[in-house]
Amino acid sequence: PPASGAAERGLREFYRSEHPNLGPEWFPADRRAAAAQHWFISGNPHPPGQKDLLVSAPGAGRYGEVHARRHPTLDRYQSAFNFHDIFLLDGATGQVLYTVAKEIDVGALLGAAPYRETGLGRVFARAMALDGPEQAVVEDYAPYPPSREAPAAFLAAPVWRGGGKIGVLAIQVSVAEVNYVTTGGGQWREEGLGETGFAYVVGSDAVLRSDVRREIENPAGFLAELERAGVEPAAVERIRRNRTAILSLRADEDLAARVRGRAKGTEVGVDGRRGVAVLRSFAPVAVPGLDWVLVAEMEADEAFAPVAALRRRILVLGLVVAGVFFAAAALLARSVTRPVLALAEGVRRLGERDFRMRLPVETKDEIGELAASFNRMSERLEQTTVSRDELNRMLSSMINAVFVIGADVKAPVEEILASPVRQANRAARDLLGAIEGERFGNLLVEGRELIETLRGEGRVPATETVVTGPEGRPIPVLFSAAVLAGEGNGSAGFVCAAQDITAWKAAQRELRRMSKVFMDAADPIVVVNGEGRIQGVNGEAERIYGWARGELQGRSIAALTPPGREAEFNRWLKQCLAGADVRNVEGVQATREGKEFPVLLTLSRLTDEAGEPAGVAVIAKDISQLRRQQQELELLAGRLITAQEEERARLARELHDDLTQRLAALAIEAGKRGWDGMKGRIARLSEDVHGLSRRLHPATLDDLGLAAAVESECRGFFERGGPPVDFSCDGDCDQVSKATQLAAYRIVQEALRNISRHAGAEEVSVRLRRAERWLELEIRDNGRGFDSGSPGWRKGLGLASMEERARLTGGEFQVWSRPGQGTTIEVRLPV
């Protein structure tokens, strides 16, 4: 509706106070445009620069209703891409139909003065002159009066419908966004520009189109630098007022000439304002419609510092090369004495009976002939001692301890026991220590009895006994001995062999211990062969199943399996015998009286000495009590979720009905006191509280039903920065129980939250479908996905809560995902 007299007076007062330098021609002549400016600018409770926070203006009629629906989306785009403003312009009249920032160009006619000569007016006319879709125009920076004469550049593209242009979409480019591109987000050092380097843009008029590094890092110092350099005071004042040097500061004169000629190159120049030598590169910017040049410069001292460093490195490298040369000369001198020293070392090792010693023959002079003669002598010595060495190698290679006693077996027992060990192999020394020369009687605990056997039979067959190891430690061994024949009927001594059986003894003890563990285990254990015949049971199995051990021996395992479940157990048995891991599978067992009870079964394959399957040990754990506890926990979880939703609903009502009303009253009071900044912050806080209330308990679900609530959640997900969601509903999805509606909504809510946090998806779809007895829900994304079978993967809290909600309502929950191929969630809930 047109503006009232009071509204128009208030708007004129706004122009006088906020835009005192604008003449009366800038005031809107159209009363409807004046009404729009009243509702969204002068009557807007938010301060200048924050007018976009107003979403709804009930007094603005139909325009206000459309604004309330569309403004949040466009406002989010403006914030996300850091635009200064977004405009929707009518193609027929040239009127500004909508802006995000809500400056005084709302409702302006761009085809008439004074807006016709502004940057927005020019870019509108150029966009309407385009003759094809997917084309755009750019307007260079110029002062824009509605933005308080701040520099403004515009991009525009026509909006087409039915083959014709119906309007123009225009964007006012933010100075901060251009600066972000040229400065790399202020990361000059990280971008390789060091301490003094930076990049900036200059127009064809040699005036800056972006800010410079010194201005951004030290604004006060930069302004003082301009004043010292004699820059016009008016220009310095504009830079101070607008907080940017764009359109206010000219480039150095030597650079300006190259900019006007659109030159391209690199040179060493001088920063005219500071008198500092700089290394400078420049090139035209390839953007149609913009006559700009990109300049990058760095102080020459810093730019050429690597060259000086390279010079120093070359000097150091020269010194190193000289050092290497002198070292090589010293090594050459030493090479004359090396063969002589090697010959001396060879003679020393030969004296230590190392007959395998050979010297390298590297020359044909006298030293080479001497080395060859030494090698021939070593070879002959090695051949003459090979038989003894071979015997020693044979003894050393034996794994059993072997040692020789030199006493005649016909001598008295005491004399034999006192006889020393004449020779022993390495295994004997490892087992008994350094035993050469040790009395034979000190080695054997039962030596007297073994000597009597040796004297009577000429040998001692394999006999278990105990020998004395290092530090007097007793070692169980399998001992044998045989007489060595001597001259005539005498003996040259006897040879003994001992095999350490410590490990074998330990294995016997472990076998006895495991047998006791098997019999005393708290869970029933049944051992079956490959055909499923029972070979043995422990005591707990007798107690649980009600059968005696002898009664079960030889019976089929089917005696412990309820009717109809034999095939299931046989399948597990075959899998285990084939090497599969059958662990903690849920099954059912039966007692002798036929009473069935649930169990967790673990099947462990038993093998014979060759590693072949010999049977299976079946361990059953009664989980009857666990099942009852799970049912109680499910009932408790359902009550907790119900209590949680009730508490969420109560908190949502408290936030909406109490806290938001108090914040509104506080905002009004702040406005009366003139605290506009405080008022804006309170208004934003009120909106945040209102959004929190909606997330705690969606009123849409109670008021409009499941389909509308899910659609609203998908739209909100997109508006909060997520990818667009393709939502569809097949059938009457609202005619289901409240519990099912709430479960479906919470699952969608949690799935979208997971996608936002983890998926990195670009496409998301949500499908609701009402079947005869089920409500079917599918959520699909094309994100990074995951591998649930990988060793480090664990189900997160989000997936667990979704699955629990589906299960508590009697539904089904499935997830399919693969790395790089997205994730699909399918849920079926009873109607």
C-alpha positions in Angstrom: 0.0 0.0 0.0 1.2 3.6 -0.6 3.0 5.4 2.2 0.9 7.4 4.7 1.7 11.0 5.5 3.4 10.1 8.8 5.5 7.4 7.1 6.6 9.8 4.3 7.6 12.4 6.9 9.6 9.8 8.9 11.4 8.7 5.7 12.3 12.3 4.8 13.8 12.7 8.2 15.8 9.6 7.7 17.2 11.0 4.4 18.2 14.3 6.2 19.9 12.5 9.0 21.6 9.6 7.2 22.2 11.1 3.7 22.6 14.9 4.3 24.6 15.4 1.1 21.9 14.0 -1.3 19.5 16.4 -3.0 15.7 16.1 -3.1 15.8 14.3 -6.5 17.0 11.1 -4.7 13.8 10.9 -2.6 11.4 8.4 -4.2 8.6 10.0 -6.2 6.5 6.8 -6.2 4.5 6.6 -3.0 4.6 2.8 -3.1 8.4 2.9 -3.3 8.4 5.4 -0.4 6.2 2.9 1.6 8.7 0.1 0.9 11.5 2.3 2.1 9.5 3.2 5.2 8.8 -0.4 6.2 12.2 -1.8 5.4 14.6 1.2 5.9 13.4 4.1 8.0 10.9 2.0 10.0 13.3 -0.9 10.3 14.4 -1.2 14.0 17.9 -2.4 13.0 20.7 0.1 12.6 22.2 1.0 9.2 24.4 -1.8 7.9 22.2 -4.4 9.6 18.9 -3.6 7.9 19.0 -7.1 6.3 18.1 -8.6 9.7 14.5 -7.6 9.3 12.7 -10.6 7.7 9.0 -9.8 8.2 7.1 -6.5 7.9 3.4 -7.3 8.3 2.3 -3.7 7.3 4.0 -4.2 3.9 1.0 -6.3 2.6 1.6 -8.9 -0.1 5.1 -7.6 -0.7 5.9 -8.2 2.9 4.6 -11.8 2.8 6.8 -12.6 -0.3 9.7 -10.9 1.4 9.4 -13.1 4.5 9.6 -16.3 2.4 12.4 -15.3 0.0 14.6 -13.0 1.9 16.3 -15.6 4.2 17.6 -17.5 1.2 19.0 -14.5 -0.6 20.4 -13.1 2.6 22.3 -16.4 3.2 23.7 -16.2 -0.3 24.8 -12.6 0.3 26.6 -13.6 3.5 28.0 -16.9 2.1 29.7 -15.2 -0.9 30.5 -11.9 0.9 28.6 -9.8 -1.6 27.8 -6.2 -0.5 24.3 -6.5 -1.9 22.0 -8.5 -4.2 19.4 -6.7 -6.4 16.3 -7.9 -8.3 15.5 -5.3 -11.1 12.3 -5.2 -13.1 13.1 -5.3 -16.8 10.1 -3.4 -18.0 10.3 -0.4 -15.6 13.9 -0.5 -14.4 12.6 -0.4 -10.8 14.6 -1.9 -8.0 12.2 -4.6 -6.7 14.3 -6.1 -4.0 17.7 -5.7 -2.3 19.3 -7.6 0.5 21.2 -4.8 2.3 18.1 -2.4 2.3 19.8 0.8 1.3 17.9 3.8 -0.1 17.8 2.3 -3.7 14.8 0.2 -2.7 12.1 1.0 -5.3 14.4 3.3 -7.3 13.8 3.8 -11.1 17.1 3.1 -12.8 16.0 4.5 -16.1 15.5 8.0 -14.8 17.7 10.6 -13.1 19.5 10.5 -10.8 20.0 6.7 -10.7 20.5 6.5 -14.5 24.1 7.7 -14.2 25.0 5.5 -11.2 27.0 2.3 -11.6 23.8 0.3 -10.9 21.9 2.2 -13.6 24.6 1.7 -16.2 25.0 -2.0 -15.4 21.2 -2.5 -15.7 21.1 -0.8 -19.1 24.0 -2.9 -20.4 22.5 -6.1 -19.1 19.1 -5.4 -20.7 21.0 -4.9 -24.0 22.4 -8.4 -24.0 20.9 -10.7 -26.6 21.4 -14.1 -25.2 21.3 -16.2 -22.0 24.3 -17.1 -19.9 25.9 -13.6 -20.5 26.8 -11.0 -17.9 28.3 -7.5 -17.7 30.6 -5.9 -15.2 30.7 -2.2 -14.2 33.9 -0.8 -12.8 34.2 0.9 -9.4 32.6 4.3 -9.0 31.2 6.2 -6.0 27.7 5.0 -5.3 25.5 7.6 -3.4 23.0 5.1 -1.8 26.1 3.4 -0.2 27.3 6.8 1.2 29.5 7.4 -1.8 31.5 4.3 -1.1 33.3 2.7 -4.1 31.0 0.1 -5.7 31.4 -2.3 -8.6 28.5 -4.2 -10.1 27.9 -7.5 -12.0 24.6 -8.1 -13.7 22.9 -10.7 -15.9 19.4 -10.7 -17.5 16.7 -13.1 -16.1 15.0 -15.0 -19.0 11.6 -16.6 -19.0 9.7 -17.9 -22.0 12.4 -16.7 -24.4 12.2 -13.1 -23.2 14.0 -10.9 -20.6 11.9 -10.2 -17.6 14.4 -8.5 -15.4 18.0 -8.4 -14.2 19.9 -10.0 -11.3 22.6 -7.6 -10.1 25.4 -8.0 -7.5 27.2 -5.2 -5.7 30.8 -6.4 -5.2 32.2 -6.0 -1.8 35.5 -4.2 -1.5 36.5 -6.7 1.1 36.0 -9.6 -1.4 38.3 -8.0 -4.0 40.9 -7.4 -1.2 40.6 -11.0 -0.1 41.5 -12.2 -3.6 44.5 -9.8 -4.1 45.8 -10.4 -0.5 45.2 -14.1 -0.4 43.1 -13.6 2.7 45.9 -11.6 4.4 48.3 -14.6 4.1 51.2 -12.7 2.3 54.0 -14.7 3.9 52.3 -18.0 3.3 51.7 -17.0 -0.3 55.5 -16.4 -0.8 55.4 -12.6 -0.7 57.7 -12.4 2.4 57.7 -9.3 4.6 57.2 -6.5 2.1 55.6 -8.1 -1.0 51.9 -7.6 -2.0 49.6 -7.5 -5.0 47.0 -4.9 -6.0 44.8 -3.8 -8.9 45.0 -0.5 -10.8 42.4 0.8 -13.2 43.2 2.4 -16.6 43.0 5.8 -14.9 46.0 4.7 -12.7 43.7 4.8 -9.6 43.7 1.9 -7.1 40.9 -0.8 -7.4 42.1 -2.7 -4.4 43.8 -1.9 -1.1 47.6 -2.3 -0.5 49.3 -4.3 2.2 50.6 -1.4 4.3 47.1 0.1 4.5 45.6 -3.2 5.7 48.4 -4.0 8.2 48.9 -0.5 9.7 46.1 1.9 8.7 47.2 4.8 10.9 50.8 4.5 9.7 49.7 4.3 6.1 47.7 7.5 6.4 50.7 9.3 8.1 52.9 8.0 5.2 50.5 9.6 2.6 50.5 12.9 4.5 54.3 13.0 4.6 54.4 12.2 0.8 52.2 15.2 0.1 49.0 13.4 -1.0 46.0 15.7 -1.3 44.3 16.1 2.1 40.9 15.5 0.5 42.1 12.1 -0.8 43.6 11.2 2.6 40.3 12.2 4.3 38.3 10.0 1.9 40.5 7.0 2.6 40.1 7.6 6.4 36.3 8.0 6.1 35.7 5.1 3.6 38.4 2.9 5.2 39.7 2.0 1.8 42.1 3.6 -0.8 40.0 2.3 -3.7 39.2 5.3 -6.1 41.0 7.7 -3.8 44.7 7.0 -4.4 46.7 7.1 -7.6 49.6 4.8 -8.5 53.2 6.1 -8.9 53.7 8.1 -12.1 56.2 5.7 -13.6 53.7 2.8 -13.1 50.7 4.9 -14.2 52.3 5.3 -17.7 52.6 1.6 -18.1 49.1 1.0 -16.8 47.6 3.4 -19.4 49.5 1.5 -22.1 48.3 -1.9 -20.7 51.9 -2.9 -20.6 53.1 -6.3 -19.3 56.5 -7.0 -17.8 58.9 -6.9 -14.8 61.2 -4.1 -13.7 63.1 -2.6 -10.8 61.4 0.7 -10.0 61.0 3.1 -7.1 58.1 3.6 -4.8 57.7 7.4 -5.3 56.1 8.0 -1.9 58.7 6.2 0.2 61.8 6.5 -2.1 62.4 2.7 -1.8 63.6 0.5 -4.7 61.1 -2.2 -5.5 60.9 -5.2 -7.9 57.6 -4.9 -9.7 55.6 -7.1 -12.2 52.4 -6.1 -13.9 50.0 -7.5 -16.5 46.5 -6.7 -17.7 43.5 -8.5 -16.0 41.6 -10.6 -18.6 38.1 -9.7 -17.5 35.7 -8.4 -20.2 34.4 -4.9 -19.3 37.3 -4.1 -16.8 40.3 -2.2 -17.9 42.4 -3.3 -14.9 46.1 -4.1 -14.4 47.3 -6.5 -11.7 50.6 -5.4 -10.0 52.8 -7.4 -7.7 55.8 -5.7 -6.0 58.3 -6.4 -3.3 61.2 -4.3 -1.9 64.3 -5.0 -3.9 66.5 -5.8 -0.9 64.1 -8.6 0.1 63.5 -9.8 -3.5 67.3 -10.1 -4.3 68.2 -11.6 -0.9 68.2 -15.2 -2.4 70.7 -14.1 -5.0 73.1 -13.0 -2.3 72.6 -16.2 -0.5 73.4 -18.2 -3.7 76.6 -16.3 -4.1 77.6 -17.2 -0.5 76.7 -20.9 -1.2 78.9 -20.9 -4.3 81.9 -19.6 -2.3 81.4 -22.2 0.4 81.1 -25.0 -2.3 84.4 -23.9 -3.8 86.1 -24.2 -0.4 84.6 -27.7 0.0 85.8 -28.8 -3.4 89.3 -27.7 -2.5 89.2 -29.6 0.8 88.1 -32.7 -1.1 91.0 -32.4 -3.5 93.6 -32.3 -0.7 91.9 -35.2 1.1 92.1 -37.3 -2.0 95.8 -36.6 -2.3 96.3 -37.8 1.3 94.3 -41.0 0.6 96.4 -41.7 -2.5 99.6 -41.5 -0.4 98.2 -43.9 2.2 97.2 -46.5 -0.5 100.9 -47.5 -0.8 101.0 -48.7 2.8 97.6 -50.4 2.9 98.7 -53.8 1.2 101.6 -54.1 3.6 99.3 -53.6 6.6 96.9 -56.2 5.1 99.7 -58.8 4.8 100.7 -58.2 8.4 97.0 -58.8 9.5 96.9 -62.0 7.4 100.0 -63.4 9.1 98.5 -62.6 12.5 95.2 -64.5 11.7 97.1 -67.4 10.2 99.0 -67.7 13.5 95.5 -68.0 15.2 94.7 -71.0 13.0 92.3 -69.1 10.7 93.4 -71.1 7.5 90.5 -69.6 5.5 92.3 -66.2 5.5 93.0 -64.9 1.9 94.5 -61.6 0.8 93.3 -59.7 -2.2 95.8 -59.6 -5.1 95.3 -56.1 -6.5 98.6 -55.5 -8.4 101.3 -57.5 -10.3 104.3 -56.0 -8.6 106.3 -57.4 -5.7 103.5 -56.8 -3.2 101.0 -58.6 -5.4 103.4 -61.7 -5.7 103.8 -61.7 -1.9 100.0 -61.8 -1.4 99.6 -64.6 -3.9 102.3 -66.7 -2.1 100.6 -66.1 1.2 97.2 -67.3 -0.3 98.8 -70.6 -1.6 100.3 -71.3 1.8 96.9 -70.8 3.6 95.2 -73.1 1.1 97.6 -76.0 1.8 97.3 -75.6 5.5 93.5 -75.6 5.2 93.6 -78.9 3.2 95.8 -80.7 5.7 93.3 -79.9 8.6 90.0 -80.4 6.8 89.1 -83.8 8.4 89.3 -82.6 12.0 87.3 -79.4 11.1 84.7 -81.6 9.4 84.3 -83.7 12.5 83.9 -80.6 14.6 81.4 -79.2 12.2 79.3 -82.4 12.4 79.3 -82.3 16.2 78.5 -78.6 16.2 75.6 -79.1 13.9 73.9 -81.7 16.1 70.9 -80.3 18.1 71.4 -82.7 21.0 74.1 -82.3 23.6 77.0 -84.7 22.9 80.1 -85.1 25.1 82.9 -87.8 25.4 84.3 -89.3 28.6 87.8 -90.8 28.3 87.5 -93.4 31.1 87.5 -97.2 30.5 84.0 -98.5 31.4 85.7 -101.5 33.2 87.3 -99.2 35.7 85.8 -98.8 39.1 82.6 -96.7 39.3 84.2 -94.0 41.5 87.0 -93.6 39.0 84.6 -93.2 36.1 82.6 -90.7 38.1 85.8 -88.7 38.7 86.8 -88.8 35.0 86.7 -85.4 33.2 84.8 -84.6 30.0 87.3 -84.8 27.2 85.2 -83.1 24.4 81.8 -81.5 24.0 79.8 -80.0 21.2 78.2 -76.6 21.1 74.7 -77.9 22.1 76.4 -79.5 25.2 78.0 -76.3 26.2 74.7 -74.4 25.7 72.8 -76.9 27.9 75.4 -77.6 30.6 77.9 -74.7 30.4 81.6 -74.9 29.9 81.9 -78.7 30.7 85.3 -79.6 29.2 87.4 -80.9 32.1 84.3 -81.1 34.4 83.9 -84.4 36.5 81.4 -86.7 34.9 79.8 -87.4 38.3 79.0 -83.7 38.7 76.8 -83.7 35.6 74.4 -86.5 36.4 72.1 -86.7 39.4 71.7 -90.5 38.9 75.2 -91.1 37.4 75.9 -94.3 39.4 72.8 -96.2 38.2 73.5 -95.2 34.6 77.2 -96.4 34.8 76.0 -99.8 36.1 73.7 -100.1 33.1 76.5 -99.0 30.7 78.9 -101.5 32.1 76.4 -104.4 32.0 74.8 -103.8 28.6 77.5 -101.7 26.8 75.0 -98.9 26.2 72.3 -96.9 28.0 69.0 -96.7 26.0 67.0 -93.5 26.1 66.2 -92.8 29.7 64.6 -89.9 31.5 67.0 -88.4 34.1 68.2 -85.1 35.4 71.5 -83.3 34.6 73.0 -80.3 36.5 73.0 -77.2 34.4 74.8 -73.8 34.9 74.6 -72.5 38.5 73.4 -75.9 39.7 70.0 -75.7 37.9 68.4 -79.2 37.4 67.4 -79.9 33.8 65.2 -82.9 32.7 66.8 -84.7 29.8 66.4 -87.9 27.7 69.9 -89.5 28.2 71.6 -92.2 26.2 75.3 -93.5 26.1 77.4 -96.0 24.2 80.9 -97.4 24.7 83.8 -96.3 22.3 85.8 -99.4 21.2 89.5 -99.3 21.9 92.5 -101.6 21.2 91.9 -105.3 21.9 89.0 -105.8 24.2 89.4 -102.5 26.0 87.4 -99.3 25.5 88.6 -95.8 24.6 85.8 -94.3 26.7 82.1 -93.7 26.1 80.1 -91.0 24.3 76.9 -89.5 25.9 73.9 -87.8 24.3 71.3 -85.7 26.2 68.1 -84.1 24.8 66.5 -81.3 26.8 62.9 -82.2 27.5 62.0 -79.2 29.6 59.5 -78.0 27.0 58.0 -81.5 26.6 57.5 -81.7 30.4 55.9 -78.3 30.4 53.5 -79.3 27.6 52.5 -82.4 29.6 51.7 -80.2 32.6 49.8 -77.7 30.4 47.8 -80.6 28.9 46.8 -81.7 32.4 45.9 -78.1 33.4 43.8 -77.6 30.2 42.0 -80.8 30.9 41.1 -79.5 34.3 40.1 -76.1 32.8 37.9 -78.0 30.3 36.2 -80.1 33.0 35.8 -77.2 35.5 34.7 -74.5 32.9 31.7 -72.4 33.9 30.1 -72.8 30.5 29.0 -76.1 28.9 31.5 -77.5 26.4 30.8 -80.3 24.0 33.5 -81.8 21.7 32.2 -83.4 18.4 33.9 -85.0 15.5 33.6 -84.0 11.8 30.3 -85.9 11.5 28.8 -84.1 14.5 29.1 -87.1 16.9 29.8 -86.2 20.5 33.2 -87.3 21.7 33.2 -85.7 25.2 31.5 -83.1 27.5 32.5 -81.3 30.6 30.8 -81.2 34.0 28.8 -78.0 33.3 27.4 -79.6 30.1 26.1 -82.6 32.1 24.4 -80.2 34.6 22.8 -77.9 32.0 21.6 -80.5 29.5 20.7 -83.1 32.1 22.6 -86.0 30.4 25.4 -88.1 31.9 28.7 -88.1 30.0 28.5 -91.8 29.1 24.9 -91.3 27.7 26.0 -88.6 25.3 29.2 -90.3 24.1 28.7 -91.2 20.4 25.3 -89.5 20.1 24.6 -86.9 17.4 24.8 -83.2 18.5 21.1 -83.2 17.4 20.3 -84.6 20.9 21.1 -81.1 22.3 19.4 -79.2 19.4 15.6 -78.4 19.3 13.7 -79.9 16.4 13.9 -77.9 13.2 17.2 -76.2 14.0 19.6 -79.1 13.1 20.3 -77.6 9.6 21.4 -74.3 11.2 23.9 -76.0 13.5 25.2 -78.3 10.7 25.9 -75.1 8.7 27.9 -73.6 11.5 29.8 -76.9 12.0 30.8 -77.1 8.3 31.9 -73.4 8.3 34.1 -74.0 11.4 35.7 -77.2 9.9 36.4 -75.2 6.7 38.4 -72.7 8.8 35.8 -69.9 9.2 35.5 -68.0 12.5 32.2 -69.0 14.1 32.0 -66.9 17.3 29.2 -65.7 19.5 26.4 -66.7 17.1 22.9 -66.7 18.6 21.2 -70.1 18.7 18.9 -72.3 20.7 19.7 -75.5 22.7 17.4 -78.0 24.5 17.7 -80.0 27.7 17.0 -83.7 28.0 13.4 -82.9 28.9 13.0 -80.7 25.8 13.2 -77.3 27.5 14.6 -74.7 25.0 16.9 -71.8 26.1 18.8 -69.2 24.0 22.6 -69.4 23.9 25.6 -67.7 22.3 27.6 -70.4 20.5 31.3 -70.3 19.8 32.8 -73.2 17.6 36.5 -73.8 17.8 38.2 -76.1 15.3 40.5 -78.9 16.7 43.3 -80.2 14.6 45.6 -83.3 14.7 49.4 -83.4 14.6 49.4 -82.8 10.8 47.2 -79.7 11.2 44.1 -81.4 9.7 40.6 -80.9 11.2 39.9 -83.5 13.9 36.8 -82.1 15.4 35.1 -79.1 16.9 34.7 -77.8 20.5 31.2 -76.2 21.0 31.0 -73.7 23.8 27.5 -72.5 24.7 26.7 -69.6 27.0 23.1 -69.4 28.4 21.8 -65.9 27.7 18.3 -66.3 29.0 18.9 -63.7 31.8 20.6 -61.4 29.3 17.6 -61.5 27.0 15.3 -60.6 29.9 17.7 -57.7 30.8 17.7 -56.5 27.1 13.9 -56.4 27.1 13.9 -54.4 30.3 16.6 -52.0 28.8 14.5 -51.6 25.6 11.5 -50.7 27.7 13.5 -48.3 29.7 15.1 -46.7 26.5 11.6 -46.2 25.1 10.5 -44.5 28.3 13.7 -42.3 28.2 13.1 -41.2 24.6 9.5 -40.4 25.5 10.6 -38.4 28.5 13.3 -36.7 26.4 10.8 -35.6 23.8 8.4 -34.4 26.5 11.2 -32.4 28.1 12.2 -31.0 24.7 8.6 -29.9 24.1 8.4 -28.2 27.5 11.7 -26.4 26.9 10.6 -25.3 23.4 7.4 -23.8 24.9 9.3 -22.1 27.6 11.8 -20.6 25.1 9.0 -19.5 22.7 6.4 -18.3 25.1 8.5 -16.8 27.8 12.1 -16.0 26.8 11.5 -14.7 23.3 8.7 -12.4 24.7 11.1 -11.1 27.3 13.8 -10.5 24.7 11.2 -8.6 22.5 10.3 -6.4 25.4 14.0 -5.8 26.1 14.6 -4.9 22.4 11.8 -2.3 22.5 13.2 -0.8 25.7 16.6 -0.6 24.1 15.1 1.1 21.1 13.4 3.7 23.3 16.7 4.5 25.0 18.5 4.9 21.6 20.7 1.8 22.1 20.4 0.8 18.5 23.4 -1.6 18.5 22.2 -3.3 21.6 18.7 -3.5 20.1 20.1 -5.3 17.0 22.0 -7.8 19.0 19.0 -8.6 21.1 16.9 -9.1 18.0 19.5 -11.5 16.6 19.6 -13.3 19.9 15.8 -13.6 19.8 15.9 -15.2 16.4 18.6 -17.6 17.5 16.4 -18.6 20.5 13.4 -19.0 18.2 15.4 -21.3 15.9 16.6 -23.3 19.0 13.0 -23.7 20.0 12.1 -25.1 16.6 15.0 -27.6 16.7 14.1 -28.8 20.2 10.5 -29.6 19.2 9.2 -28.9 15.7 5.8 -27.3 16.0 5.3 -28.1 12.3 5.1 -31.8 13.1 2.2 -31.2 15.5 0.4 -28.6 13.4 1.0 -29.7 9.7 2.1 -33.3 9.9 5.1 -35.4 9.0 5.5 -34.5 5.3 5.5 -30.7 6.0 7.9 -31.1 9.0 10.4 -33.2 7.0 10.2 -30.8 4.0 10.8 -27.8 6.4 13.8 -29.6 7.9 15.2 -30.2 4.4 14.8 -26.6 3.5 16.4 -25.4 6.8 19.3 -27.8 6.2 19.9 -26.1 2.8 19.5 -22.6 4.3 22.0 -23.4 7.0 24.7 -24.1 4.4 24.1 -27.7 3.4 23.6 -29.0 -0.1 20.2 -28.9 -1.7 17.8 -31.7 -0.7 15.5 -33.5 -3.2 12.4 -34.3 -1.1 9.4 -36.3 -2.2 6.4 -37.9 -0.4 4.4 -40.8 -1.9 1.0 -41.5 -0.3 -0.6 -40.1 2.8 2.4 -40.1 5.1 0.6 -38.0 7.8 -1.9 -40.7 8.7 0.5 -42.7 10.8 0.9 -42.9 14.6 2.5 -40.0 16.5 5.3 -42.3 17.7 6.1 -43.2 14.1 6.0 -39.6 12.9 8.3 -38.5 15.6 10.8 -41.4 15.0 10.8 -40.7 11.2 11.4 -37.0 11.8 14.2 -37.5 14.3 15.9 -40.0 12.0 15.8 -37.5 9.1 17.1 -34.8 11.4 20.0 -36.9 12.6 20.8 -38.2 9.1 21.1 -34.7 7.7 23.3 -33.7 10.7 25.6 -36.6 9.9 25.7 -35.6 6.2 26.6 -32.0 7.2 29.4 -33.2 9.6 31.0 -36.1 7.8 29.8 -36.8 4.2 31.0 -33.7 2.2 28.1 -34.5 -0.2 26.8 -32.3 -3.0 23.5 -34.1 -3.6 21.0 -35.4 -1.0 17.6 -37.0 -1.5 14.9 -37.8 1.1 12.0 -40.1 0.1 8.9 -40.9 2.2 6.5 -43.6 1.1 3.3 -44.8 2.7 2.8 -48.6 2.1 -0.1 -50.7 3.5 1.4 -51.5 6.9 4.7 -49.6 6.8 6.1 -46.1 6.4 9.2 -46.4 4.3 12.0 -43.8 4.5 15.1 -43.5 2.3 17.9 -41.0 2.8 20.7 -41.0 0.1 23.8 -38.9 -0.4 26.7 -38.9 -2.8 29.4 -38.1 -0.2 32.6 -39.7 0.8 31.0 -42.8 2.4 32.7 -45.3 4.6 33.7 -49.0 4.9 32.0 -50.6 7.9 34.2 -53.7 7.5 37.5 -51.9 8.0 39.3 -52.8 11.3 39.2 -49.2 12.7 35.6 -48.5 11.9 33.1 -48.0 14.7 29.4 -47.1 14.5 29.0 -43.5 15.6 26.4 -42.1 18.0 24.3 -40.7 15.2 23.8 -44.1 13.4 23.3 -45.9 16.7 20.5 -43.4 17.8 18.8 -43.7 14.4 18.9 -47.5 14.6 17.6 -47.5 18.2 14.7 -45.3 17.4 13.7 -47.5 14.5 14.0 -50.7 16.6 12.0 -49.2 19.6 9.0 -48.6 17.3 9.2 -52.1 15.9 10.8 -51.1 12.7 13.8 -52.0 10.6 17.0 -50.0 9.9 19.6 -50.7 7.2 22.7 -48.7 6.0 24.7 -49.2 2.8 27.9 -47.3 2.2 31.2 -47.6 0.3 34.1 -45.2 0.3 33.7 -42.6 -2.4 30.2 -43.9 -3.4 28.0 -42.2 -0.8 25.6 -43.6 1.8 22.0 -44.9 1.7 19.8 -45.3 4.8 16.6 -47.3 4.5 14.1 -47.4 7.3 10.7 -49.2 7.7 8.4 -48.1 10.5 5.0 -49.6 11.4 2.2 -47.2 10.5 
